[in-house]
Amino acid sequence: MTAVLKVFKWDDDLAVELPQELVDQFALKEGDELEILADPALEAGLETKETPDTEM
């Protein structure tokens, strides 16, 4: 599964919203902890897209 996730501000932190398909697949619920692994052998990567500053 490949998904594009948007980073947003949550109080003093940053967060991402998980797609419902992923939430259902792993039966995730509020308070669960996730461990994110990046394996160079799998050529894992992170692409970012800058968004315009919407604060005025």
JOUR-V969173 format. One line per field, one symbol per residue. ss: DSSP state (H for helix, E for strand, C for the rest). phi: phi as a letter, one per 30 degrees, with the letter a starting at -180 (. if undefined). A space follows every 10 residues. Layout:
BEGIN
ss->???
phi->???
END
This chain:
BEGIN
ss->CCCCCCEEEE CCEEEECCCH HHHHHCCCCC CCCCCCCCCH HHCCCCCCCC CCCCCC
phi->.bbcccdbdb hcccbbcdde ededechdbe jdccccccce dchdabccbd cddcdb
END
